[in-house]
């Protein structure tokens, strides 16, 4: 899916100019255990991956690489759907906070996260800001 992202989308997602992911990064992203590391994908009827959401637990309460959606599929509600589902999974796994580092200019991610609740931000440093989404207490059922 990363190959299908435009240069600007890749830069916003990885906070760097990334043409392709190296083997080490791909291996890390593939190690999903559904508790410490969860990933959800959106695929077309033809099997093309058009969106992905994930969280990776940190020593402090929770972090996420929330949402990446292929350029031609943006604006269709895929990111919102993935965000709601990954947040429910994280909450059920006992994660209280989703922490996202993004470009200070990326207002779209702030709007997206705000759909789930207030999003306090740390002051930008070198053009990057930290967003913290409070998921509330763990739910009693898995999402």
C-alpha positions as CSV (number, residue, x, y, z in Angstrom):
1,X,0.0,0.0,0.0
2,X,2.9,2.4,0.8
3,X,3.9,2.3,-2.9
4,X,0.5,3.5,-3.8
5,X,0.8,6.6,-1.6
6,X,1.7,9.9,-3.1
7,X,4.9,11.6,-2.0
8,X,3.1,14.1,0.2
9,X,0.9,11.4,1.9
10,X,4.1,9.3,2.6
11,X,5.8,12.3,4.1
12,X,2.8,13.1,6.3
13,X,2.6,9.4,7.4
14,X,6.3,8.7,8.1
15,X,7.5,12.3,8.8
16,X,10.2,11.8,6.2
17,X,10.6,11.2,2.5
18,X,10.1,7.5,2.2
19,X,10.0,5.8,-1.3
20,X,9.7,2.3,0.1
21,X,9.8,0.5,3.5
22,X,13.0,-1.5,4.3
23,X,12.9,-5.2,5.2
24,X,13.4,-4.5,8.9
25,X,10.4,-2.1,9.1
26,X,8.2,-4.5,7.1
27,X,9.1,-7.3,9.4
28,X,8.2,-5.2,12.5
29,X,4.9,-4.1,11.0
30,X,4.0,-7.7,10.2
31,X,4.4,-8.9,13.8
32,X,0.8,-8.3,14.9
33,X,-0.2,-10.2,18.1
34,X,-3.6,-8.4,18.6
35,X,-2.7,-7.2,22.1
36,X,0.6,-5.4,22.1
37,X,0.4,-4.7,18.4
38,X,-2.9,-4.6,16.4
39,X,-3.5,-3.7,12.8
40,X,-6.7,-3.4,10.8
41,X,-6.9,-3.0,7.0
42,X,-9.5,-1.8,4.6
43,X,-9.5,-3.8,1.3
44,X,-11.4,-3.5,-1.9
45,X,-13.6,-6.4,-3.3
46,X,-10.6,-7.1,-5.6
47,X,-8.3,-7.4,-2.6
48,X,-6.3,-4.2,-2.9
49,X,-5.3,-2.7,0.5
50,X,-6.6,0.9,0.6
51,X,-6.2,1.8,4.3
52,X,-4.5,0.6,7.4
53,X,-4.8,1.5,11.1
54,X,-2.6,0.2,13.9
55,X,-1.5,0.7,17.5
56,X,1.7,-0.5,19.1
57,X,1.8,-0.5,22.8
58,X,4.6,1.5,24.5
59,X,5.8,1.3,28.1
60,X,3.6,4.3,28.8
61,X,-0.1,3.9,28.1
62,X,-0.6,3.4,24.4
63,X,0.6,4.7,21.1
64,X,-0.7,4.4,17.5
65,X,0.3,4.9,13.9
66,X,-3.3,5.5,13.4
67,X,-4.5,5.7,9.9
68,X,-3.0,5.8,6.4
69,X,-5.4,5.7,3.4
70,X,-4.3,5.4,-0.2
71,X,-4.5,8.7,-2.0
72,X,-7.3,7.7,-4.5
73,X,-9.5,6.5,-1.5
74,X,-9.1,9.5,0.7
75,X,-12.3,11.5,1.6
76,X,-14.6,8.4,1.4
77,X,-14.8,7.7,5.2
78,X,-12.3,4.9,5.3
79,X,-10.0,6.7,7.8
80,X,-12.9,7.4,10.1
81,X,-14.1,3.8,10.0
82,X,-10.6,2.5,10.7
83,X,-10.0,5.0,13.5
84,X,-13.2,4.0,15.3
85,X,-12.4,0.3,15.0
86,X,-8.8,0.6,16.1
87,X,-9.7,2.8,19.0
88,X,-12.3,0.2,20.2
89,X,-9.7,-2.5,19.9
90,X,-7.1,-0.5,21.8
91,X,-9.6,0.4,24.5
92,X,-10.5,-3.3,24.9
93,X,-6.8,-4.1,25.2
94,X,-6.5,-1.7,28.1
95,X,-5.0,1.2,26.3
96,X,-6.1,4.5,27.6
97,X,-4.3,7.0,25.3
98,X,-3.5,7.0,21.6
99,X,-0.4,9.1,21.0
100,X,0.2,10.3,17.4
101,X,3.2,12.3,16.1
102,X,2.3,14.3,13.0
103,X,3.3,17.3,11.0
104,X,2.0,20.5,12.6
105,X,0.5,21.3,9.2
106,X,-1.5,18.1,9.1
107,X,-4.9,19.5,10.1
108,X,-6.7,16.5,8.6
109,X,-5.5,14.1,11.3
110,X,-6.5,16.6,14.0
111,X,-10.0,16.8,12.6
112,X,-10.1,13.0,12.2
113,X,-9.1,12.3,15.8
114,X,-11.4,15.1,17.1
115,X,-14.3,12.9,16.0
116,X,-13.6,10.6,18.9
117,X,-13.1,13.4,21.5
118,X,-10.9,16.3,22.5
119,X,-7.3,16.1,21.2
120,X,-4.8,18.0,23.4
121,X,-1.7,18.8,21.5
122,X,1.9,19.4,22.6
123,X,3.5,22.5,21.2
124,X,5.1,21.8,17.8
125,X,8.9,21.1,17.8
126,X,10.7,21.3,14.5
127,X,7.3,21.2,12.6
128,X,6.1,18.0,14.4
129,X,3.4,17.9,17.1
130,X,2.1,15.2,19.4
131,X,-1.6,14.5,19.7
132,X,-3.1,12.6,22.6
133,X,-6.5,11.0,22.3
134,X,-8.1,9.9,25.6
135,X,-9.9,6.6,24.9
136,X,-11.4,6.5,28.4
137,X,-11.5,3.4,30.5
138,X,-11.2,-0.1,29.0
139,X,-14.5,-1.4,27.7
140,X,-16.0,-4.6,29.0
141,X,-16.4,-6.1,25.5
142,X,-14.0,-6.3,22.6
143,X,-14.7,-4.1,19.5
